Amino acid sequence: MKWTGPDGFEADDSAERIDVGVVQGFLSTSYWAEGIPREVVERAVVGSLNLGVYDADGAMVAYARMVTDRATFAWLADVFVLESHRGHGLGRFVVSTLLEHPELKGLRQVLLATADAHELYRSYGFSETPPGRMMAIRKDAAELYAQS
């Protein structure tokens, strides 16, 4: 499915169109997936509902994905806009388009984790979970991927 965004940018949910090199390049320097190998990104793309944003030349400039069963639950992950394309509203475009995706209608819960964009996500209705409710097994990305 395709959507038209601000300034002629286009969003597309085709996994085949995702530029894994761009995604891996960004994520490997992010605070949440530092050092992530290309093979791991490829598996993540295959197992997710993806949304790439492309400029007029077809280059991917923004990305987000949902890890989901498409029935009850989703996890919004790996949201980014390349620094060279910030300031066009593409962060809001990619998040709002993915949240409104037809395959995600009727979900009971959508989660995400962020260290620096709380206000952005609050504007979409996200709130912090009650203390003591969520649990996780966490592994440091830099250490995990250094073993690969």
GUVO-29284 format. One record per residue: residue in three letters; x, y, z of N, C-alpha, C, CB in turn; residue number from 1. Coordinates in pm, 1 decimal, always signed. Glycine has a CB too. Example, Ala and Ser with C-alpha at 12.3 -4.5 7.8 and 13.67 -1.06 7.14 Angstrom:
type, n_c1, n_c2, n_c3, ca_c1, ca_c2, ca_c3, c_c1, c_c2, c_c3, cb_c1, cb_c2, cb_c3, seq
ALA, +1319.0, -569.0, +780.0, +1230.0, -450.0, +780.0, +1320.0, -330.0, +780.0, +1130.8, -447.3, +904.6, 1 $
SER, +1285.0, -225.0, +708.0, +1367.0, -106.0, +714.0, +1290.0, +3.0, +787.0, +1408.4, -59.8, +572.5, 2 $
REM end
This chain:
type, n_c1, n_c2, n_c3, ca_c1, ca_c2, ca_c3, c_c1, c_c2, c_c3, cb_c1, cb_c2, cb_c3, seq
MET, +83.1, -116.9, +0.0, +0.0, +0.0, +0.0, +88.8, +124.9, +0.0, -95.2, -1.1, +121.0, 1 $
LYS, +44.7, +229.5, -65.5, +123.1, +352.3, -73.0, +41.0, +471.3, -24.6, +172.1, +376.2, -216.4, 2 $
TRP, +111.1, +569.7, +34.5, +50.5, +692.0, +82.6, +136.5, +808.9, +37.4, +34.5, +690.1, +237.0, 3 $
THR, +72.9, +921.9, +8.1, +146.0, +1042.7, -28.3, +159.1, +1130.0, +95.1, +74.9, +1119.4, -143.7, 4 $
GLY, +280.9, +1177.8, +118.1, +308.3, +1258.5, +235.9, +345.0, +1400.3, +201.2, +417.7, +1197.0, +316.4, 5 $
PRO, +400.3, +1470.1, +298.3, +437.9, +1610.2, +277.8, +548.7, +1623.9, +174.2, +482.3, +1673.0, +409.6, 6 $
ASP, +546.7, +1734.1, +103.2, +653.3, +1768.8, +7.8, +680.7, +1660.0, -95.5, +780.5, +1798.2, +82.5, 7 $
GLY, +578.4, +1580.0, -130.8, +593.9, +1479.1, -234.2, +658.8, +1349.7, -190.2, +671.5, +1534.9, -343.1, 8 $
PHE, +683.2, +1333.2, -61.0, +738.0, +1206.4, -12.5, +630.2, +1099.9, -19.0, +792.6, +1220.3, +132.4, 9 $
GLU, +672.5, +975.0, -34.7, +579.6, +862.5, -46.2, +612.6, +757.8, +59.6, +585.3, +800.2, -188.1, 10 $
ALA, +509.3, +706.4, +126.0, +525.8, +594.1, +218.4, +477.9, +468.5, +147.8, +447.1, +617.1, +352.5, 11 $
ASP, +544.5, +357.3, +175.1, +511.3, +230.0, +111.8, +535.8, +119.3, +213.1, +595.3, +206.9, -18.6, 12 $
ASP, +440.6, +25.5, +225.1, +456.0, -84.7, +320.2, +513.8, -210.6, +256.0, +322.5, -117.0, +383.2, 13 $
SER, +564.9, -200.7, +136.7, +624.4, -315.7, +69.0, +760.6, -349.5, +132.2, +640.4, -286.9, -83.2, 14 $
ALA, +770.8, -468.5, +191.0, +897.3, -511.0, +251.5, +1006.6, -523.4, +145.9, +879.5, -644.8, +325.0, 15 $
GLU, +969.0, -558.4, +24.5, +1066.8, -574.3, -83.3, +1134.7, -443.0, -118.6, +999.8, -631.7, -206.4, 16 $
ARG, +1068.3, -332.0, -92.1, +1123.7, -201.4, -127.7, +1216.3, -145.5, -19.2, +1010.9, -103.2, -154.2, 17 $
ILE, +1212.9, -201.3, +100.6, +1295.0, -150.8, +210.2, +1442.7, -162.4, +173.5, +1265.1, -227.6, +341.2, 18 $
ASP, +1515.8, -53.7, +191.6, +1659.8, -52.4, +169.3, +1726.6, -95.3, +300.4, +1709.9, +90.3, +122.3, 19 $
VAL, +1755.9, -224.1, +310.6, +1812.5, -281.0, +433.2, +1944.6, -212.5, +468.9, +1834.0, -433.0, +417.2, 20 $
GLY, +2020.2, -171.3, +369.9, +2145.7, -100.8, +396.1, +2123.8, +30.3, +468.8, +2219.0, -75.1, +266.7, 21 $
VAL, +2020.3, +103.6, +430.2, +1988.5, +229.9, +497.4, +1943.0, +201.3, +640.3, +1878.8, +308.4, +419.6, 22 $
VAL, +1855.4, +102.7, +656.9, +1805.0, +70.0, +790.2, +1919.6, +25.0, +880.4, +1696.6, -39.8, +782.2, 23 $
GLN, +2000.7, -68.5, +832.8, +2112.1, -118.2, +913.2, +2211.8, -6.2, +941.7, +2182.2, -235.2, +841.9, 24 $
GLY, +2237.2, +77.6, +844.3, +2330.3, +188.5, +864.4, +2285.4, +281.9, +974.8, +2347.1, +266.1, +736.4, 25 $
PHE, +2155.2, +314.0, +978.4, +2104.8, +401.3, +1083.3, +2102.4, +329.8, +1217.3, +1965.5, +451.7, +1048.1, 26 $
LEU, +2042.8, +210.7, +1219.7, +2026.0, +139.8, +1346.9, +2158.7, +104.9, +1412.3, +1945.9, +13.8, +1325.5, 27 $
SER, +2260.5, +74.6, +1332.8, +2388.7, +32.7, +1389.7, +2455.6, +143.3, +1470.0, +2481.7, -13.1, +1279.6, 28 $
THR, +2409.7, +267.9, +1452.8, +2463.5, +379.2, +1531.4, +2361.4, +434.9, +1629.8, +2511.0, +490.0, +1439.2, 29 $
SER, +2244.5, +371.7, +1640.6, +2139.8, +419.3, +1731.4, +2166.9, +373.1, +1874.0, +2001.7, +369.8, +1685.2, 30 $
TYR, +2103.1, +439.0, +1970.5, +2121.6, +399.1, +2110.4, +2053.4, +266.9, +2141.4, +2068.3, +506.9, +2203.3, 31 $
TRP, +1958.1, +223.9, +2061.3, +1883.2, +102.5, +2092.1, +1930.6, -21.5, +2016.0, +1738.9, +125.3, +2063.1, 32 $
ALA, +2010.3, -5.1, +1912.6, +2053.0, -122.1, +1834.2, +2197.6, -108.6, +1787.3, +1960.9, -141.4, +1713.2, 33 $
GLU, +2279.6, -46.4, +1867.2, +2418.0, -20.3, +1829.5, +2487.5, -148.6, +1782.5, +2494.4, +41.2, +1947.6, 34 $
GLY, +2545.7, -140.8, +1662.8, +2622.2, -252.1, +1609.1, +2539.8, -363.7, +1546.9, +2704.7, -308.5, +1715.3, 35 $
ILE, +2411.5, -343.3, +1527.8, +2325.8, -449.7, +1475.0, +2373.7, -496.0, +1337.7, +2180.3, -401.8, +1466.4, 36 $
PRO, +2390.8, -626.4, +1320.3, +2437.3, -677.8, +1191.1, +2326.5, -676.4, +1084.8, +2490.8, -819.8, +1208.1, 37 $
ARG, +2367.7, -671.3, +961.6, +2273.6, -669.7, +849.6, +2179.3, -790.4, +852.7, +2349.8, -666.7, +717.3, 38 $
GLU, +2231.8, -909.1, +885.3, +2147.2, -1030.0, +885.9, +2032.9, -1017.7, +986.4, +2231.8, -1154.4, +918.5, 39 $
VAL, +2058.8, -954.3, +1099.3, +1954.4, -935.9, +1200.7, +1848.1, -838.2, +1148.6, +2015.9, -883.9, +1334.4, 40 $
VAL, +1892.4, -731.2, +1084.1, +1797.7, -635.1, +1025.3, +1712.4, -703.5, +919.2, +1872.8, -514.2, +963.9, 41 $
GLU, +1773.4, -785.4, +836.4, +1698.0, -857.3, +732.5, +1588.7, -944.0, +794.6, +1792.7, -944.7, +647.5, 42 $
ARG, +1619.5, -1015.9, +901.7, +1518.9, -1099.1, +969.3, +1409.4, -1013.4, +1031.1, +1584.8, -1185.8, +1077.6, 43 $
ALA, +1446.5, -898.5, +1087.6, +1348.1, -808.5, +1148.1, +1250.8, -755.4, +1043.2, +1418.6, -691.6, +1218.6, 44 $
VAL, +1302.1, -719.5, +927.5, +1217.1, -670.5, +818.4, +1119.2, -779.6, +774.8, +1303.5, -624.4, +698.2, 45 $
VAL, +1168.5, -900.7, +757.0, +1082.9, -1011.7, +712.5, +971.8, -1039.0, +814.3, +1167.2, -1139.5, +690.5, 46 $
GLY, +1001.7, -1025.7, +942.9, +904.4, -1059.0, +1046.5, +816.6, -945.3, +1092.6, +974.2, -1112.4, +1162.0, 47 $
SER, +818.3, -833.4, +1022.8, +745.2, -714.8, +1068.2, +658.5, -654.9, +957.7, +842.7, -609.9, +1119.3, 48 $
LEU, +568.7, -566.5, +998.5, +496.4, -479.9, +906.0, +580.1, -352.7, +896.7, +346.2, -450.6, +954.4, 49 $
ASN, +636.3, -326.1, +779.6, +732.0, -217.9, +759.0, +667.9, -100.2, +687.2, +852.2, -267.7, +680.1, 50 $
LEU, +724.7, +17.7, +713.0, +684.4, +135.6, +637.6, +809.1, +215.8, +605.2, +581.2, +221.6, +716.8, 51 $
GLY, +841.9, +223.3, +477.7, +951.4, +306.3, +431.7, +895.8, +435.3, +375.0, +1036.5, +232.7, +327.0, 52 $
VAL, +970.5, +542.6, +389.3, +935.0, +670.5, +327.8, +1043.6, +703.5, +227.5, +918.9, +784.9, +434.8, 53 $
TYR, +1000.5, +743.9, +108.6, +1091.2, +761.7, -5.9, +1078.7, +901.6, -63.0, +1062.0, +657.6, -115.3, 54 $
ASP, +1192.8, +956.3, -107.2, +1191.5, +1087.1, -171.8, +1152.0, +1072.8, -318.5, +1329.3, +1155.3, -159.4, 55 $
ALA, +1150.0, +1183.4, -390.8, +1105.8, +1183.8, -530.7, +1192.9, +1095.6, -619.3, +1105.9, +1325.4, -584.8, 56 $
ASP, +1317.8, +1073.6, -579.8, +1408.3, +988.5, -657.1, +1398.2, +841.2, -618.2, +1550.9, +1035.8, -639.3, 57 $
GLY, +1313.7, +810.8, -519.0, +1296.2, +672.8, -475.1, +1390.8, +628.0, -366.0, +1311.4, +583.4, -589.8, 58 $
ALA, +1472.2, +718.8, -313.4, +1564.2, +683.6, -205.3, +1488.6, +679.7, -72.6, +1682.0, +784.5, -198.1, 59 $
MET, +1515.1, +576.8, +8.8, +1450.1, +565.9, +138.7, +1511.7, +664.8, +236.2, +1460.9, +422.5, +193.4, 60 $
VAL, +1426.4, +746.1, +301.4, +1474.9, +851.7, +390.3, +1418.8, +840.7, +531.9, +1440.1, +986.8, +332.9, 61 $
ALA, +1320.4, +753.0, +553.0, +1261.8, +733.4, +685.9, +1206.5, +591.7, +693.2, +1149.5, +839.2, +715.3, 62 $
TYR, +1187.5, +543.8, +816.5, +1146.7, +404.6, +834.3, +1082.5, +385.8, +971.4, +1267.5, +309.7, +818.0, 63 $
ALA, +992.5, +291.1, +979.6, +938.1, +242.4, +1106.7, +881.9, +103.9, +1080.1, +827.5, +339.7, +1165.3, 64 $
ARG, +870.8, +24.5, +1186.2, +812.5, -107.7, +1169.5, +727.9, -142.7, +1290.9, +922.1, -213.4, +1147.7, 65 $
MET, +632.7, -232.1, +1267.9, +550.6, -287.0, +1374.8, +576.9, -436.4, +1383.1, +399.2, -257.7, +1351.1, 66 $
VAL, +609.7, -481.1, +1500.9, +616.7, -623.6, +1529.9, +477.5, -657.1, +1582.6, +734.2, -660.7, +1634.8, 67 $
THR, +404.7, -743.6, +1512.2, +262.8, -758.1, +1544.4, +205.8, -892.7, +1502.6, +184.3, -648.2, +1478.9, 68 $
ASP, +98.5, -931.8, +1571.5, +20.9, -1047.9, +1528.4, -94.8, -1005.0, +1438.5, -32.2, -1125.5, +1650.2, 69 $
ARG, -109.4, -873.8, +1418.3, -212.8, -813.0, +1334.4, -354.8, -840.7, +1384.8, -199.0, -863.3, +1192.3, 70 $
ALA, -366.3, -881.2, +1511.2, -498.0, -910.8, +1568.5, -518.4, -843.0, +1704.1, -515.8, -1061.6, +1583.2, 71 $
THR, -417.5, -850.7, +1792.2, -435.6, -799.8, +1927.8, -324.8, -707.6, +1976.0, -447.3, -913.3, +2021.5, 72 $
PHE, -205.1, -720.2, +1921.3, -88.2, -656.3, +1980.1, +9.9, -608.8, +1873.7, -19.0, -751.9, +2075.3, 73 $
ALA, +79.1, -498.9, +1903.6, +188.1, -452.3, +1817.4, +291.0, -377.6, +1900.4, +134.3, -362.0, +1704.1, 74 $
TRP, +413.5, -380.6, +1852.3, +525.3, -307.4, +1911.6, +582.4, -218.1, +1802.4, +635.4, -405.1, +1970.6, 75 $
LEU, +574.7, -87.3, +1821.8, +631.3, +8.9, +1727.7, +781.5, +17.9, +1752.8, +563.4, +149.3, +1742.0, 76 $
ALA, +859.4, -2.9, +1647.2, +1004.5, -11.0, +1665.7, +1080.5, +56.3, +1552.3, +1047.7, -156.2, +1677.0, 77 $
ASP, +1204.2, +90.2, +1581.5, +1301.0, +135.0, +1481.7, +1253.4, +253.9, +1398.8, +1334.3, +21.8, +1390.2, 78 $
VAL, +1191.7, +349.6, +1463.8, +1143.6, +469.9, +1395.3, +1260.9, +565.7, +1376.5, +1027.8, +538.6, +1475.6, 79 $
PHE, +1282.3, +608.5, +1251.3, +1386.0, +708.6, +1227.3, +1360.7, +784.3, +1098.1, +1523.2, +643.0, +1223.0, 80 $
VAL, +1417.2, +904.3, +1093.3, +1425.0, +986.3, +972.5, +1572.4, +1021.0, +956.7, +1332.6, +1117.2, +981.1, 81 $
LEU, +1626.2, +997.7, +837.6, +1765.9, +1034.4, +814.5, +1785.3, +1182.7, +843.3, +1808.5, +1001.0, +669.4, 82 $
GLU, +1895.8, +1215.8, +905.1, +1922.1, +1353.7, +944.7, +1909.7, +1450.8, +827.4, +2060.4, +1364.5, +1005.8, 83 $
SER, +1950.9, +1407.8, +710.1, +1946.3, +1493.6, +591.2, +1804.1, +1527.4, +547.6, +2018.8, +1426.7, +477.0, 84 $
HIS, +1703.9, +1456.9, +600.2, +1565.6, +1479.1, +558.5, +1474.0, +1519.8, +673.0, +1511.9, +1355.0, +493.9, 85 $
ARG, +1530.2, +1559.3, +784.4, +1449.8, +1605.7, +897.3, +1397.5, +1745.8, +867.9, +1532.5, +1604.6, +1028.8, 86 $
GLY, +1287.7, +1780.7, +932.8, +1229.4, +1913.1, +913.9, +1119.8, +1917.0, +809.3, +1335.9, +2009.6, +876.5, 87 $
HIS, +1080.3, +1802.5, +756.1, +972.4, +1794.4, +657.2, +846.6, +1729.9, +714.0, +1019.0, +1716.4, +535.8, 88 $
GLY, +844.5, +1700.3, +843.6, +730.1, +1633.1, +903.8, +727.0, +1483.5, +878.1, +604.4, +1694.1, +853.4, 89 $
LEU, +840.6, +1426.0, +838.0, +843.0, +1283.9, +802.4, +832.6, +1191.9, +923.5, +969.3, +1252.6, +726.6, 90 $
GLY, +879.6, +1235.6, +1039.3, +864.2, +1155.5, +1160.4, +717.4, +1136.1, +1193.0, +936.3, +1221.1, +1278.4, 91 $
ARG, +643.3, +1243.9, +1189.5, +498.2, +1234.7, +1213.5, +429.6, +1155.3, +1102.5, +435.8, +1375.9, +1223.8, 92 $
PHE, +472.9, +1175.3, +979.7, +414.1, +1104.2, +866.1, +432.0, +953.9, +880.4, +476.4, +1152.1, +735.0, 93 $
VAL, +553.1, +909.0, +910.9, +577.3, +765.4, +919.8, +502.5, +704.4, +1038.1, +727.3, +737.4, +932.2, 94 $
VAL, +501.2, +771.8, +1152.6, +432.9, +716.8, +1270.6, +282.1, +715.3, +1250.5, +468.1, +797.9, +1396.2, 95 $
SER, +224.4, +826.8, +1207.6, +77.9, +830.4, +1192.4, +29.9, +735.3, +1084.4, +31.3, +971.7, +1160.0, 96 $
THR, +104.3, +723.5, +975.8, +65.3, +631.6, +868.5, +68.5, +487.5, +917.2, +157.6, +648.2, +746.7, 97 $
LEU, +172.8, +450.8, +988.2, +182.4, +314.3, +1038.4, +75.2, +286.0, +1143.7, +321.4, +289.2, +1096.8, 98 $
LEU, +49.5, +379.5, +1234.1, -54.4, +358.9, +1335.5, -193.7, +344.7, +1274.3, -53.9, +474.3, +1434.4, 99 $
GLU, -216.1, +407.1, +1159.4, -346.5, +400.5, +1093.1, -353.3, +290.9, +986.8, -378.6, +534.2, +1029.9, 100 $
HIS, -250.9, +208.5, +976.9, -247.0, +104.5, +875.0, -367.2, +12.2, +887.8, -117.1, +24.2, +885.2, 101 $
PRO, -432.2, -22.7, +777.6, -551.8, -108.0, +782.3, -529.3, -243.7, +850.1, -601.9, -131.0, +642.8, 102 $
GLU, -409.5, -298.5, +841.5, -382.7, -428.5, +904.0, -369.1, -419.6, +1055.8, -256.4, -488.4, +845.7, 103 $
LEU, -372.1, -298.0, +1110.2, -354.0, -280.2, +1254.3, -480.9, -230.0, +1324.1, -240.1, -183.3, +1280.0, 104 $
LYS, -591.6, -232.3, +1255.4, -717.4, -186.6, +1315.2, -763.5, -284.4, +1422.3, -826.5, -170.3, +1207.3, 105 $
GLY, -812.5, -232.4, +1534.1, -871.5, -314.3, +1638.7, -773.8, -378.2, +1735.5, -950.5, -419.1, +1577.2, 106 $
LEU, -648.2, -335.9, +1734.1, -551.1, -392.1, +1827.7, -583.7, -347.1, +1970.1, -407.0, -350.1, +1789.1, 107 $
ARG, -566.0, -437.3, +2065.8, -587.7, -401.6, +2206.3, -473.9, -318.4, +2262.2, -605.1, -526.6, +2290.1, 108 $
GLN, -352.4, -342.6, +2212.7, -238.1, -275.7, +2272.8, -128.3, -251.9, +2169.6, -184.0, -357.7, +2389.7, 109 $
VAL, -75.6, -130.8, +2170.4, +41.8, -96.5, +2091.6, +143.7, -38.4, +2189.2, +7.2, +5.2, +1974.6, 110 $
LEU, +262.0, -96.2, +2190.3, +368.3, -52.8, +2280.3, +484.1, +4.9, +2201.9, +416.3, -168.7, +2367.5, 111 $
LEU, +569.4, +77.3, +2270.6, +695.4, +124.1, +2214.7, +787.6, +155.7, +2330.2, +675.2, +248.4, +2122.4, 112 $
ALA, +913.8, +173.4, +2299.5, +1012.1, +218.5, +2397.0, +1085.6, +336.9, +2336.2, +1111.5, +103.7, +2436.6, 113 $
THR, +1109.0, +438.2, +2418.0, +1182.5, +555.4, +2371.4, +1259.6, +616.2, +2486.9, +1087.1, +659.6, +2309.0, 114 $
ALA, +1374.1, +671.5, +2454.8, +1453.1, +741.5, +2555.3, +1440.9, +892.3, +2539.6, +1599.2, +699.6, +2546.3, 115 $
ASP, +1388.4, +937.4, +2423.5, +1396.2, +1080.9, +2396.6, +1277.9, +1141.2, +2321.8, +1517.6, +1107.8, +2320.1, 116 $
ALA, +1173.2, +1065.9, +2297.1, +1062.3, +1121.0, +2217.5, +927.2, +1103.2, +2286.6, +1058.4, +1054.5, +2079.9, 117 $
HIS, +925.3, +1113.1, +2417.4, +801.9, +1091.9, +2493.3, +689.7, +1186.2, +2449.5, +828.8, +1110.0, +2641.7, 118 $
GLU, +721.8, +1312.8, +2433.1, +617.0, +1410.0, +2396.9, +559.7, +1381.7, +2258.7, +672.8, +1552.9, +2401.3, 119 $
LEU, +644.2, +1342.8, +2164.8, +594.9, +1307.2, +2031.1, +492.8, +1194.2, +2042.3, +712.4, +1265.4, +1937.8, 120 $
TYR, +528.1, +1088.3, +2113.5, +438.8, +972.1, +2121.2, +316.1, +998.0, +2207.1, +513.8, +853.1, +2175.7, 121 $
ARG, +326.7, +1085.4, +2307.2, +207.0, +1123.7, +2383.8, +103.0, +1187.6, +2291.8, +244.2, +1221.4, +2498.5, 122 $
SER, +149.8, +1260.6, +2190.7, +56.4, +1327.0, +2098.7, -25.6, +1227.4, +2017.3, +132.7, +1418.9, +2004.5, 123 $
TYR, +16.8, +1101.6, +2014.2, -57.8, +995.3, +1945.8, -142.7, +913.4, +2041.8, +37.8, +903.6, +1872.0, 124 $
GLY, -139.0, +948.2, +2170.7, -217.8, +876.1, +2269.7, -139.8, +776.3, +2352.2, -327.6, +806.2, +2202.7, 125 $
PHE, -9.7, +762.1, +2329.4, +71.5, +673.4, +2412.2, +86.1, +733.6, +2551.5, +210.7, +649.2, +2347.8, 126 $
SER, +89.6, +647.8, +2651.7, +116.6, +691.4, +2788.5, +212.9, +592.3, +2851.6, -15.3, +703.0, +2872.1, 127 $
GLU, +276.8, +635.4, +2958.1, +370.2, +546.7, +3025.7, +292.1, +437.4, +3097.3, +459.5, +625.1, +3125.2, 128 $
THR, +346.5, +317.5, +3096.7, +278.1, +204.7, +3159.1, +289.8, +216.6, +3310.9, +337.2, +69.4, +3109.5, 129 $
PRO, +190.9, +162.5, +3381.2, +197.4, +167.9, +3527.5, +321.3, +93.7, +3579.2, +69.1, +107.4, +3589.3, 130 $
PRO, +387.7, +149.5, +3679.5, +505.7, +82.3, +3736.1, +469.7, -59.1, +3783.3, +564.0, +164.9, +3853.9, 131 $
GLY, +560.6, -149.5, +3758.6, +540.5, -286.2, +3802.9, +456.2, -372.0, +3710.2, +478.6, -284.8, +3935.2, 132 $
ARG, +408.1, -314.5, +3601.2, +319.9, -389.1, +3511.6, +395.7, -460.1, +3399.6, +217.3, -296.0, +3452.0, 133 $
MET, +490.8, -390.6, +3340.1, +567.2, -446.6, +3229.4, +695.6, -508.8, +3282.3, +598.6, -338.5, +3123.7, 134 $
MET, +734.0, -617.5, +3220.0, +861.1, -681.6, +3253.6, +937.2, -707.4, +3124.0, +838.7, -815.0, +3333.5, 135 $
ALA, +1067.3, -721.8, +3134.6, +1147.3, -742.8, +3014.3, +1274.3, -818.8, +3047.9, +1181.5, -608.9, +2947.8, 136 $
ILE, +1326.0, -887.3, +2948.8, +1462.2, -940.1, +2951.6, +1540.0, -848.8, +2858.8, +1470.4, -1094.3, +2906.9, 137 $
ARG, +1641.4, -783.8, +2909.1, +1717.0, -688.6, +2828.5, +1861.6, -735.1, +2812.9, +1712.3, -548.3, +2891.8, 138 $
LYS, +1911.6, -718.4, +2692.6, +2051.5, -746.0, +2663.6, +2108.1, -623.0, +2593.9, +2068.3, -875.3, +2575.5, 139 $
ASP, +2226.1, -580.7, +2632.1, +2289.8, -464.4, +2573.4, +2321.8, -492.5, +2426.6, +2417.8, -426.8, +2651.6, 140 $
ALA, +2268.8, -408.6, +2338.3, +2285.1, -431.3, +2194.1, +2431.8, -435.1, +2153.0, +2212.8, -322.8, +2115.4, 141 $
ALA, +2511.8, -343.3, +2204.3, +2653.2, -338.7, +2165.7, +2724.4, -467.8, +2204.0, +2723.0, -218.6, +2231.3, 142 $
GLU, +2693.8, -519.8, +2321.4, +2755.8, -646.2, +2362.9, +2700.8, -763.3, +2283.5, +2734.1, -670.1, +2512.1, 143 $
LEU, +2571.9, -767.4, +2263.1, +2507.5, -877.5, +2190.8, +2559.7, -886.9, +2048.4, +2355.3, -859.6, +2189.7, 144 $
TYR, +2563.4, -775.7, +1977.2, +2603.6, -778.2, +1837.7, +2755.0, -787.0, +1820.1, +2551.5, -656.0, +1767.9, 145 $
ALA, +2830.2, -753.3, +1922.6, +2975.7, -769.3, +1915.7, +3012.5, -917.9, +1910.4, +3044.0, -701.1, +2037.2, 146 $
GLN, +2920.8, -1004.4, +1958.3, +2943.7, -1148.4, +1956.5, +2917.1, -1208.8, +1820.5, +2857.7, -1215.9, +2059.6, 147 $
SER, +2847.0, -1137.5, +1734.0, +2808.7, -1191.8, +1602.1, +2926.7, -1203.9, +1510.1, +2703.4, -1105.0, +1537.0, 148 $
REM end
